[in-house]
Amino acid sequence: MIRVSRRVLNELWQPILVVVIALITRAAYNLGLEHRVCHFGDAFYFLNTGNSLLALIQQSRSLSEFISPLIAQHDPAMAGLNAMMSLSLADRLLIDGPVYPTHLALIEWVMKVNTQAPVFDSLCLPFSIFNSIIDSVSCLLIYRLGRIAFDKRTGLIAGIIFALYPPAIINTQHCYSEPYAYFILLFFLNACFDESTEKKRSVFSWFLVGALSGLTMLAKPIFCLIPLIVVVYFAALAVIKKQQIPNVRFVPLLLGLALFLGPWLWFTHAATGNFSIFVSRAPSYNLYLGNHLATDGWRAWPETELIPSDTKRAAEAIVKQAAHKPLKFVALELKKLARLWVGVWNEYQYSLFGVSLEIQTIWHDLLLLLGGIGTLLVLLGQKRFSHSWNCAFILGAIIGIHYTYCAFEPISRYNITAMPAVILFASYALSHARANKLMLPALMTIAYAVFLFSVLSRSYDLKPLFVGLVEWSQIPLFPLLQSIAWISLFLILIFFAKRWLDRSFKEESQRRLAAIALTAIFIMSSFVTIACVGSDPSWREWARQLKSTSEKVERSIYVPTLADGATPSSTSYILVDMTSTMSLPPVVATLNGEQQLHPPLPWAIVRGISPEALQVLSIQGQGMGKDLKTFRQWWAFPVPTSSIRLGQENKIELSPAVPQLVDNLAFYGDYGIKSKKLSLPSFTRISWTKGFATYDHLDSRVYENVHFQNPPSGAPEGYRIRIAMPFSKTHTATQNQSELPSFQLVPEDKPRALAGKDLPSMIITPTPLSLPDNLPNGSLFYIYCDLKGFENPGNAYISVNFTGIDGDKPGQWNSLWQPASITTYPEWRSASFADIIPDKVLRWKNLQVSILVSPFTPDQLFLKRKDALNKDASIRNVNFAILPPLEIPAQADCEWRIY
């Protein structure tokens, strides 16, 4: 009896350990959540689809009552981008597939969600707990898969690595389909690899394989290929080995397959008129934008291109671009490999138990390296067509089909479904090194890889080194020199990997094949490096942080005489490419010796930004708990047009306004700008995927060629500072501007305490501020204050709420530029934001403003209520004002000239 117990314990302690580690890490992370993001992005559509499906099920009293409304919701005329944004249940099922929405419908039923008025952001913790349980089971399945395919040690290492893999933990708070998709995939692979080792297969096991095949094919579009690959591979294997095809019980297998595919094929035919396993409603949209050379393959707002409505036309347009600029097209396709694989899936850049995004990325890239080495160790070291070799081939094929994403717009999120296979190979490499006493070459390889990936993750720039070595006329050589430097560092990594593999293989033929494989990997990596560095539109860019208040940013800009007789608006703008960790950059601008008093504004407010882009940036700010003004962007300093000297040089100086905040500022410039045409971050277009969804994580603006009205003057090394002047194409009358209201709500010499437990202390306007009627169209609101917290750092939240009577109904408006969170410190620091009030809001009757400032963010109040209520802060110098319009002509009537 004791022997049996020990044997059972020896078998169970490893899977129990894996599950316990997975559950503890995920539960600990989710119990400490600070942001409600379960419903952000695509998760909104998944949750809404699950909710609609649950509502239809609950309302239907028969099968016909369920089916008829479902099919009737589909609009065959809706296609492309409109179909992607449709909330119709039929459309969403056709786009998202039935598997994950059905899973969410079941969870929502268990949680008794109100299907008529669901409030998903109040259910973040329950959703994250369900997701954590599912993901912990995935860790167990990875452990079992490694044990079946390779050995017990590999399974244990793989299970523990995935249990601690940062994206798998962090993204349990999101309701995205990818974690559930690899959960289904791992179940399918476990069943397949089990079947490949069993001599006698039961009826139920074949039925299970068939059912999991159908479920896998519906879980994610690219997964349609996986069961087919498995079937074709084992059939071909039987032919190669001259064996009979395994005795397959087709009836239970097909019944299991039909269990899921049958209803789905019937639905797609009833809804669209065609039988389809997967229906993509907007392939042309994704295909075209993912290969569009003008935006470097990024999806950007606003979409100024005419996007083809069908895949054939999109493909023709892509071929035309490729023929026109073949090298640029090839470089784009190579860069997509890095965009897909190099980055870790962490769109909101969260740390994990103190582990920063940078370290997470290093760990992810190290797993990719170890996965590649492990693949070679299995395929070259194991007997061909052995059980482990077969399993490795299937896992390698799964990784391979993920390259399909490179045909579109790949992002880091798409690599997560391949990471279980990558981690299994990486675990085999570590297990093999341990078993064969090869830890020294393995550790040397890992240590150097960590060094290299650390340098890469910091985006270390070698251009300043080259500046001292080459002439200014040779600046175009920078990409080539930098590419050579990185390739040289990769060559050293390949050398360490080869030593590891040489020590692993006994036969010369194995070493030769390993050398060939490593050479191929090095060549491909070199091409990707050249593409990423050499064709990067930011290759001229440099950045500078000021070290002291005595330093200034200076630039002279020549503005020619307006020969065409055009008359600019009374206000022009100094544009500056800079970043600041403060909501109000502590910068003072001086033009021709005159200090400008107007605070800077994001250029996106002045120039205007597409509603979709602003909505996405606002959601990103909420998810990160940041003020979206702290994202890198163009800033505009309003200046009187009369201060600009036409036909002369105009000297611009930027200097820190607050000495202790010098290190919060970064200014950007270009090497070699003596040209009227220069590739710069766009003044009008942004891409969320570029800024947050890949390894880049730097700048959401796409690069585009900007034509200036004059050749840039000054030194060839110049800051990105420009002068923008708006002109009206037609003469328009200036609005009569009466005196606009301004309020000082809290004096500077009488700070006010903000107590989390005391709501009245947070209401800055006990009586709402009444605004006059007939404010000029385009008026801005502006709020300024000083904040001090008692934590280093802390968080505060400012709400500026406009209310009024819209026709015969109450109206309410909050600016999307309102910060999701403002960082506070034990010393006083200023905070401000402004926005243009929509003309519709200005026409409301009884227009009023209410202002609330809390020492915590709304998400903290929901997720950590007790901690939030115990927070305190102080506020002073609170000023609210309505500012006059920027006097910019209407967009259709406005011509911007940039100097």
N, C-alpha and C positions, 0 to 999 in steps of 0.2 A: 504493500500500500504506500509506504514511504517512497519507494522507487518511482511508482507511478506519479505521485505528487511532484517529485523533483523533475521528472520528465516533462510533465505538463507545465511546471513553472519555467523550465528552461525554454519551452516553446513560446510561452506567453509574455515573458518579461520584455522582450524587444518590441512587439507591437503595442503593448501597454505603454511603454516608455515613449514611443513615437506619438501616440494619441495624447498622452498627458502633456508632453511638451507643446504640442500643437494647440491644445485647448487652453493651457495656461497662458501662452503668449498672446493668443487671439483674444481671450477674455480680458486679460490685463490691458491690452491696447484699447479695446472697445469700451471698457469701463472708464477709461480715462479720456474718452473722446472730448474734443473741444469744438468741433464743427459738425453741423448737420448737412451732410452731403449725399445721403443715401439716394436722393431723388434728383441729383444734378445731372445735366447732360443727357446721354442716351438712357440713363437709368429712369428718367421721367417717363419715357415712352414705354419701357418694360413694365414699370409699376402701373402705369395707366392701362396698358393692355391687360395685365393680370386682373386689375380691378374691374374692367369692362367685361372680361370673360366671366369672372365670378358673379357679377351682377346679372348677366344673361342667364347663367346656370340657375341662380336662385329664383329668377323671375319666370323661368320656363317650367311649364307643368307637363310637357311632353317633348319627345325628340323633335317633332315638327316645329314646335314653338321655339326650340333652340336653334334649329338649322335655318328656318326661313328668315328671321331678322339678321342672322349672321351674314348670309349671302346678299341680302338686300342692301347691306351697308356699303358694299363695294361699288365704287364708281369706276368703270373701265376707262373713262375718259381722263381720269387723274393719273398722271405719270410724272416721271422725273423727280425734281426736287419737291414739287407739291405733294407727291405721293409719300415721300420720305417724312414730311411734316404732318401728314394726315393723322388724325386721332380716331378715325373709324376703326372699329375692331377688326373688320375683315382686312383692311389695308395694313394694319399693324401686324396681323398674323402673317400676311404674305411677305412683309418686309423682315420682321424679326424672327419668324418661325414660331412653331407652337410649343416648343419644349420649355424654354425658360419662362415665358409668360404663364404657362400652366402651373409650373412650380411656384411662381409668385402668387398665383390665384389660390393655391392650396395654403400657402403661408398666411395670406390675408384672411382666408376663411378661419384658420386656426386662431388668429389674433382678433377675429371678429371686427374687421375693419368696416367702417360705415361706407358701403359702396356708393351711396348717393353723394356723400361729401367727405371723401378721404383726405386726411391730413397726414401725408407721408412723412413730413419733416418732424412730426412729433413721435414717430415710431422708429427713429434711427437705431436706438439700442436694441429693441426686439429683432429688427431685421438683421443687425450685425451679429446677434447671437445665433440666429438661424444660419447665417452665412458661415459663421465660425465652426459650427458643428459639421456642416457639409464639407468645409475645407479640411477639417481635422480627419474626416473619413478619407478625403483625398490623400492625405499624408500616409494613412494606413494602407491605402491601395498602392501607393508608390513603393512603400516598404515591401509589400507582398509581391509586386511586380519585379522589383530588383532581386528578390529572393528566388522567384520562379525563373527569371531569365538568366541570372548570373549566380549569385551565392548569397548566403545569409549576411555576411559582412557588408556587401554592396547594398543590400536592401535596407539594413539598419542605417548606414551612412546617408543614403538617399532620403529615407524617411525623416531623419533628423534635419538634414539640410533644408528640405522643403518646409518642415515645421518652423524653421527659423528664417526662411526666405522672405525678405522685407515686403516685396509687392504682394505676396500671398497673404501676409498678415494685414497690411495697411488697407488693401482693397476689400477686406471683408465688410468694411463700413459702406461700400457702394453696392448698389443693386445692378451690377453689370452682368452680362451673360457669360463672360469668359471663364470665371472660376467654376460655374456650374457646367460649362461645356467640357472642361478638362476632367471634371468629376465623372461625367458620363463616359468620356473617352477612356479613362482609367479602368472603369468597370468593364468596358468592352475588351480592352487589352488583357485584363486579368482572365476573362472568360476564354479568349482566343489562345493565350499562352498555356492555359490549363488544358485546353482541348488538344493542343499540339503535343502534349506529353502523355495523354491518356491513351491507352490501347483500346479500352472499351469505353465508348461514349454513350451516356444514357440519353433517353428521349428528351428528358427535361433539359439537359445541358445543351443539346442542339437547339431546342426551343429558346433557351436563354440567349444563346449566341445570335440567333435570328432576331430576337426582340431588341437586344442591345445594338445590333447592326442598324436596325431601323431607327432607333432612338439617336444613335451617334450621327447618322446621316442628316437628321433633322435638327441636331443641336447647334450646328454652325455650318455655313455654306461650304467652306473648304473641307469639312469633315465628310462630305459626300464621297470623296475619293478614298477614304481610309478603308472601309470594308472591301471595296473593289480591289485595292492594292493587296490586302490580305488574301483574298480569294485567288487572284491572279498569281501571286507569288507562290502559294502552296501548290497550286495546280502546275505551275511551271517547274517547281521543285520536283514534283512527282515524275514529270516527263524527263527532266535532266537526270534524275537518279534511276530512271527506267523502272519506276515502281508504279503500282496501281494507284489510281486516285483514291485517297482515303474513303473508307466506307461512310459516306455522309447520309444521314437520315434526312432526306430532303423535305419530307412532309412536315416534321416539327420545325425544321429550320425556316421553311417558307411561311408556316403559320406564324412563327414568331416575328418574321419580317413584316408580314401583312398586318400584324397587330397594330403597328404604328403607321406604316407607309400607306396602307389601304385607305383609312379615313382621310389622311392628308391628301393623297392623290385625288380622291373624290372631291374634296373641298376645293383644291386648286382648279380642277376642271369645272366645277359648278360656278366658281367665282370668275375665272378668267377665260374659260373655254378651252384650256390646254392642261394636260397632265404634266405636272412639274414637281420634282422633289424640292427644289428651291426656286422661288420666284424673286428675282432682283428687279425692283421697280425703277431704279435709277443707275444702271451700270454706266451709261454714257456720261453722266454727271461726274461720277468718281473717276472714271477712266480719263476723261479729258482734263480735269483739273489736276489730277495726280501726275500728268505728263506735260503740263503747260509750261513752256520754257520761260515765258515772261514773268511768272511768279516763282520760278525754280521748283515747280511741282507742289507748291503749297496752295491749299484752299484759302482764298483771301476774300475779305469783304472790303468794299462793295464789289460784286462780281460785274466787272465791266465788259467781260467777254461774252459773246453770243455762244452759249453752250449748245452743242448739237443735241438733238432730241432723241437720237437712236445711236446704238453702239457702232453701227457701221460707219455713220458719218463722223462719229468721234474718232474712230480708228483712222479714217482717211485724213482727218485734220492733224492727228498725231504724226502720221507718216509724212505728211507735207512739212511739218515743223522739223522732223528728223532729217529730211532731205535738204532742207534749207540750212540747218546748223547741226551737222552730224556729230561733231566733237562735243558740243554743248549738250546734245541729247544723250550721248553715251555717258558723259560725266554725271548727268542727272540720274540716270538709271543706276550708276554705281553708288551715288550718294544715298540712294534709297536703301541699299543694303545696310549702311551704318544707321540710318534713321530707324530701321526696323529692329535691328539686333542690339546695337551698342547701348541704347538707353534702358534704364530701369523704369518700369511702369509706376510712376508716382506723379500724377498730373498736378497735384497741389503741393508737391515738394515738402511732404511731411517728414520729420525725423521720426525714428523708431527707437524708443527707449534711449534717447540721446545719440543714436547713430544718424549722422547727417545724410542728406541726399548724396553727397559726394562719395561717402564711404559705401553707401548702398550700391552706387553705380560701379565702384571698384569691385565689390563682391560679385555683382552680376557679371561683369566682364571676365572676372577670374573663372567663374563657372562655365562661361562659354569656351574659354581656353582649355580648361580641364575636360570639358565635354568633347572637344575636338580630339584631344590626346586619347581619351577613353575610347572614342569611336575607332581610332586607328589601332589601339591595343586589342580590341575585340575582333575587328574584321581582319587584321593581319596576324594576330596571335592565336586565335581560336581556329579549330579545324573547320574548314569550309563546309557549310550546310549542317553544322552541328546545331544543337538546340539553342545555345547562346548566340551563335552566329545568325541564326534565323531571326531570333528576337531582336538582335541589334539591327538587322537589315530593316525590319518593320519600324523600329523606333527611328532609325535614320530617315526612312521614307516620310514619316510623320513630320520630322523637322524640315525635310525638303519641301513638302507641299506648302509650308508657311511662306516660302519665297514667292508664292502666288501674289501675296499682298504687294510686292514690289511693282506689280503692273498698275497699281492704283496709287493711293497716298498712304504709305506705311507709317504707322506710329508705334511707339513702344508698347502700347496696350496689346497689340496683336501678337507679340512674341510670347505672352504668358502661357498660351495653350501648348507651346512647344517646350516650355521650360521643364516639365516633368521628365521628358525624354532626355533633354540636355543634362539635367541633374543626375539621371540614372547613369549616363556615360561618365560624367564627372566623378561620381561615386565609385564606379568601376576602376577609374584611373587611380584614385586614392587607395582603394582596397587592393588593387594589384601591386601598387608600390609598397604597401605595408606587408603583403604576403610574400613578396619576392625580395625583400630587404633592399628596396630601391628608394628609400626615403631621402637620401642625400641629394640625388639628382632631382627628385620631385620637389624637395624644399628649395633648392636653388632656383628651379624654374618658377615656382610660386613666388619666391621673394622678389625675383627680378620683375615678374609680371605685375606684382603689387606696386613696385616702384614706377614702372612704365604707365600703368593705368592711373596711378595717382597724378602723374604729370599731365596725362591727357585729360583727366577729369577736371583739372584746374584750368583747362584751356590755355596752357602756358604758351605765351607768344614769343617767338624768337625774332620777330621783326626789329625790336630795338637793338638787338645784337648786330643784325645785318646793316642797320643804318650807319654804324660806325665803320663798316667794312667796305661798303660800295658807294659809288657816286649816286647823286639824285637821279641821274638819267637812267640808272640801272634798277630803279625801284620795281619795275615789272618783273624782275628776277626773284622778288621775294617769295612768291608761291613756289617756284621751283626749288629754291634753297631750303625753304621750310619743309617741303615734301621730302627732299633728300635726307634731311635731319631725322624726320620721323621714320622713314623707311630704314635708315641705319639702325635706329633703336629697335625696330621690329625684327631686323635681321639677327640681332643679339638674342632676342626671345626665341626665334626659330632655332638658333644654335643650342640653347639650353634644352628645348623640347627634343631636339634630335639626340642629344646625349642621353636623355631619359629613355627614349625609344630604343636607341642602340643597346643600352644596358638591359632592356626588357626582352629583346629578341635574340635567339641563339643562331638562327639561320641567316646566312648572308642575303638570301632572296627576300626575307622579311625586312631586313634593314634597307635593302635597295628600294623596295616598295614604299617604306616609310619615308625615305629621303625624297622620292618622287612626289608623294602626297604632301609633305611639308613644303617642297618647292612650289607646288601648285597653290598651296594656301598662301605662301609668301608672295607669289606673283599677284594673286587676286587681292591680297591685302594692300600691296603696293599700288595697284590701280585704284582701289577705293581711296587710299590715302591721297594720291595725286588728285583724284576727283574732288574729294572733300576740301583739300587745302587749295589746290590750284584753281578750281573753278568757284571757290567761295567768293561771293560778291563783296564780302567785307574784308578782303585781303589787304586793302589800303588802310584799314582802320587802326587807330591806336586810342588808348584811354589814359586819362591822367586824373589823379586825385590830388587836391591841394594839400600841402603840408602845414601851412601857416596862413594867418590872416594877411600877412604882408604880400602873399602871392596873389596875382590877378590873372584872369583870363582875358587876353586882348586880341582884337581882330580889327583890321581896317577893311572897309568895303566901299568900293567906288560905285556910286549910283549916277548913271548918265542923265543928262538933261532929257526931259520928256519931249522928244522931237515931234511926236504925233499929236501934240496938243491935248492929250488925255489928262483928265483931272482925277487924282486919287482921292480916296476918302480921307477924312480928317485924322484918322487914326491908322497907323501902320504898326508893324510888329517885328521885333527882333526874335528870330527863331534860334533855339539852342538845343542841341542834342545832348541831354544830360540825364542823370539819375540822381535821386535823393531818397534817403530813407524817411524823410520828413514829408508830411502831407502838404506842407508849404515849403518849397525849397528855400533855405535861408540865403538868398542871393540878392544882391543889389546890382542893378544895371545902370550904366552911365553911357550916354550917347553924346559924343562931341563935348564932353566936359559937364553935361547937365545930368544930374541924378534923376532917374525916373522913379516916381513914387507909387505907381500902380503895381500891385502884386502880379506875379506871373500867372498865367493860366495854361492848362494843357492845350496844345494846339488843336486837339480833337474837339475841344469845346468851341474854339474860335472858328475853325474851318468847318466843323461839323463832322459827324461820324455816322455811319449807317446804324440804324436801330438794332439790327441783328448783332453787329460787332460790339456795340456798347452793352447790350444785354449779356453777351458771352463774357466780356471783360468783367462786368459787375458780378456775375456768378463766380468767375474765377477768384475775384477779390473776396467774396464771401467764403468760398471754399478754403482759401489760404488764410483767412482772417487778416487781410491786409487792405490798406487803402489802395485802390487801383491807380492812384496818382503816383505811387511809389514804383510802378512798373516803368521800365525804360521807354521813353517817348520824346517827342519834340515838345519843348515848352515855348510859350509865346509871351514876350514882355511888351505890352502895349506902349507905344511912344507916339507923341504928336507928329504927324507927317511934316509939319512945319519945322521940326527939329532936324530933319534930314536935309543935308546939303546936296543939292543936285549938281552934277558935273564935278563933284569933288570926292575926296576920300572921307569916309565917315568912321570915326574911331569909336569902337565899342569896348567897354570894360565891364567885366563881371567879377564881383568880389564877394566873399562871405559876409553875411550880415550879422551872424552870431559866431563869435570866435570859437567857442567850445564845440561847435558843430561842423567844423571844417571837414572832418573825416567822413561826413555823411554825404559828400558831394563827389560826383565823378563826371568829367567832361570828356567828350569824344571828338576826335579829329581824323584827318586823312593825310597820308603821305602823297605828295605830288599831285596837287589839285589845279595845275595851270591848264584848265580846259573849261569850255563853256558847257560841256556835257560830262556828267559824273554820275556814277552809280551810288545812290544814297538810300538809306532807309526811307520808305515812302512817306510822303506827307499826308496821304489819304487812305492807304490800304493796310489792313492788319490781318494776320493769320493766327488764330488761336493755336492751331497744331504746331506751327513753327515756334511759338513762344513757350509752350508748356507741355506738349505731348510727345516730344522726342528727347534725345540726349542733349539737344542744344540748350534749352532752358535759358535763353538769354534775351531775345528781343522778338516781339510779336509782329514787328513791321517787316513787310517784304521789301526787298531791294528793287529799285527801278531807276532807269536813266532819267535824270533831272536836267532839263535845259535851263540855263540861267540867261538873264537878260544882258549880262556882262561877263567878261572873263574874270575868274577869281583873281584877286590881287593879293599882295603880301608874300610872305615866305611860302615855299613849297610845302612846308609842314604847317598846316593850318587847322584851327578848330572848326568844328561844324557849327558855324554861326552864320546866319543869313538874315537878310532884310526882306520882308514880305509886304507888298503894298497892294491893297484891293482897289480895283477900278470898276466903275459901273459902265456897262456897255451902252446903256441908255440913261438919260438924265432922270433922276427921281428926286422928288421933294423930300427934304429932311423933316422928320417928325418934330413937332413942337415938344420940347422937353421942359416940363415944369420941374420944380424942386422935388426930388425924390426922397422918400422917408429913410431915416437912419435912426437906429436905436442903440443906446448903450445899456445893456441889461445887467451887467455886473461890473462895478468899477474896478480899476486895476489895484487900488489901494485897499479894497475890501474883499479879499478872497472869500469864496463860498465853499463850504464843505459839501461833498457828495457822499452820502451814506447809502450803501446797498440796501439796507433794511428800511430806509426812509424814502418812500417814493416822492413826497412833496419836496425833499431837498434836491431831487434830480430834475424837477420841472422848472426850467429857467423862466418860463412865461406862464405864471399862474393864470393870468388872463391872456388869451391869444392876442397877438399883435394884429390890429386891423390895418389893412393896406388900402390906399385910395383907389377909386375906380379909374378906369381909362389910363392905366400905366402904359407907357410906350411899348409897342411890339418889340420883342427881342430883349426886354429888360433882363438883367441878371440879378440874382440874389447872391449875397456874399456874407459869410459868417466867419468870424475870427475870434480866437480865445487863447488863453494860456492854461495849460493843464499840468498838474503835478500829482503823481501817484505815490504810493508807499511801498511799492514793490519795484524791483529792478530786473527786468521791465514789467510793467503792468499793461492793462488794456482798458480803454474807455470807448464809449460809443456816443455819437451825436446824431440825433434825429431832428431833421427840419421838415415839418409836416405842413403842407399847404391844404387848406380846406375852403370850401365855398359851395355855392349853389349853381349847379350845372343844369341850366334850363329849369326843370321842376324837380331835379333829383340832387341829393348831396354828392359833391365831388371831393376827391382826395388825390394828392400828387406828392410823391417823394422822388427826388432826383436819383438817378442811377449812379451819379458821381458821389453820392453820400458814402463815406468810408464804412466798410464793414467793421473795421477796428482801427483805433488810433493808439499807438504805443505811447505809454506814459513812463516817466522816470521820476526819481526822488527830487529832481530839480525842475523848475518851471521850463516848459517848452511850448512853443506856439503850435497851433493847429488851425487849419482853415480849409474851406472848400467853397466853390462857386459853381454856378451853372446858369444857363439861359432858361428862363421860365417859358414854357410853351405858350404861344399866343392864346390857345384855347383856355388855358388856366387863367391868364390875365383878364379874360372876359367874364369869368365867373362873378356872380354877385356875392357880396359879403365875403370877400377874399380875406382870409386870416392865416396867420402863421403861428404854429406852436413849436417850441424848442424844448427838447429833453436831452440831458447829458447824464449818462450812467457810468459808474466805475467798472462796469463789466459789459460784455457783448451779449446780444440776444441769445446766441448759441450757448454761451456759458450759463445763462439763466435757465435754459431748458435741460442742459446736460449735467451741469454741476450747480444746481440751485443753491445748496447750502453754502458752498464756497463763494458763489457770486454775491449772495446777500451779505456776506461778511467783508466784502471789499469796500474800501474808502478811497477817496481822491479829493482834490481841491481844484477849483476853477476860478479864474479871474479874467478881467479885461475882456468880457464877452460883448462883442459888437455884431449887430446884424444890420445890413443895409441893402437897399435896392439900388443897383448901379445902372447908369444909363446904357442903352444899347451900344453894341460895339460899332455901330454905323457901317456894317458890312452889307453891301447890296445882296439882294436875294440870290440864292445859288445859281439860278438860271440866268441872272443878269450880271453876275460877278466874274471878273477876270483878275486872277491873281498873278502878279509879276514878282518873281523872286530874284534877288540880286545877291 
